[in-house]
Amino acid sequence: MSANNIVTTKDLLALIGQQVVFQQQQCEIIELLDGREFVLQVLKNDTNIQATQYGEGHRDVPVTHVLPIFDGEGDLHAELIAAGLDSLLAK
């Protein structure tokens, strides 16, 4: 049975605000996109320069990552498992 049939949107929404380690960076889950991807924000002081529509950089913004929840077969994505979110979903 695929994880997509076991994990509900309510389960995913409950993870917003949780902290995880993703690519050796401490991150916080800040958003759920369409029930298929998490947006993670790096908690360190790393920032990116956000460009305007004309490509001009004007302000610093926190670094974010988009993490897929499911792979093409409906199972939990390997990146999600590597970040330890599978254990949070099991609770």
C-alpha positions as CSV (number, residue, x, y, z in Angstrom):
1,M,0.0,0.0,0.0
2,S,1.4,3.4,-0.9
3,A,2.0,6.1,1.7
4,N,-0.3,8.4,-0.2
5,N,-3.3,6.3,0.9
6,I,-2.1,6.4,4.6
7,V,-1.0,10.0,5.0
8,T,-3.8,12.6,5.1
9,T,-3.7,16.3,4.5
10,K,-4.5,16.8,8.2
11,D,-1.3,14.7,9.1
12,L,0.8,16.9,6.7
13,L,-0.7,20.2,8.1
14,A,0.2,19.0,11.6
15,L,3.9,19.1,10.7
16,I,3.9,22.8,9.9
17,G,6.2,24.5,12.5
18,Q,8.3,21.3,13.1
19,Q,12.0,21.6,12.8
20,V,14.0,19.1,10.7
21,V,17.6,18.8,9.4
22,F,17.6,18.9,5.6
23,Q,20.9,18.9,3.6
24,Q,22.9,19.5,6.9
25,Q,20.8,22.7,7.6
26,Q,18.4,23.2,10.5
27,C,15.0,24.1,8.9
28,E,11.4,24.7,9.8
29,I,8.4,23.5,7.8
30,I,6.6,26.7,7.0
31,E,4.1,25.7,4.3
32,L,2.3,22.8,2.6
33,L,1.8,23.3,-1.2
34,D,-1.2,21.5,-2.7
35,G,-0.7,18.6,-0.3
36,R,2.3,17.4,-2.3
37,E,5.3,19.6,-1.2
38,F,6.6,21.1,2.0
39,V,8.4,24.5,2.0
40,L,11.3,24.5,4.4
41,Q,13.0,27.7,5.7
42,V,16.6,27.5,6.8
43,L,16.8,28.8,10.4
44,K,20.4,30.1,10.2
45,N,21.2,33.6,9.1
46,D,21.7,32.5,5.5
47,T,19.9,34.7,3.0
48,N,19.3,35.0,-0.7
49,I,18.9,38.2,-2.6
50,Q,15.5,38.4,-4.0
51,A,15.4,39.9,-7.5
52,T,12.7,42.1,-8.9
53,Q,10.9,41.2,-12.1
54,Y,13.7,43.0,-13.9
55,G,16.4,40.9,-12.3
56,E,17.7,43.6,-9.9
57,G,18.5,42.4,-6.4
58,H,17.0,44.6,-3.7
59,R,16.4,42.7,-0.5
60,D,17.6,39.7,1.5
61,V,15.2,36.8,2.1
62,P,15.6,33.6,4.1
63,V,16.8,30.5,2.2
64,T,14.0,28.1,1.4
65,H,13.8,24.6,0.0
66,V,10.8,22.8,-1.6
67,L,10.6,19.2,-0.5
68,P,8.4,16.8,-2.4
69,I,6.3,14.5,-0.1
70,F,5.5,11.7,-2.5
71,D,7.5,10.1,-5.4
72,G,6.0,9.2,-8.8
73,E,4.6,5.9,-7.4
74,G,2.8,7.5,-4.4
75,D,5.4,6.4,-1.8
76,L,7.2,8.8,0.5
77,H,9.9,10.6,-1.4
78,A,13.5,9.7,-0.5
79,E,14.4,13.3,0.4
80,L,11.5,13.4,2.9
81,I,12.7,10.2,4.5
82,A,16.3,11.6,4.6
83,A,15.1,14.6,6.4
84,G,13.4,12.3,9.0
85,L,9.9,13.4,8.3
86,D,8.7,9.9,7.9
87,S,9.2,9.3,11.6
88,L,7.2,12.4,12.3
89,L,4.4,11.2,10.1
90,A,4.4,7.8,11.9
91,K,3.4,9.5,15.2
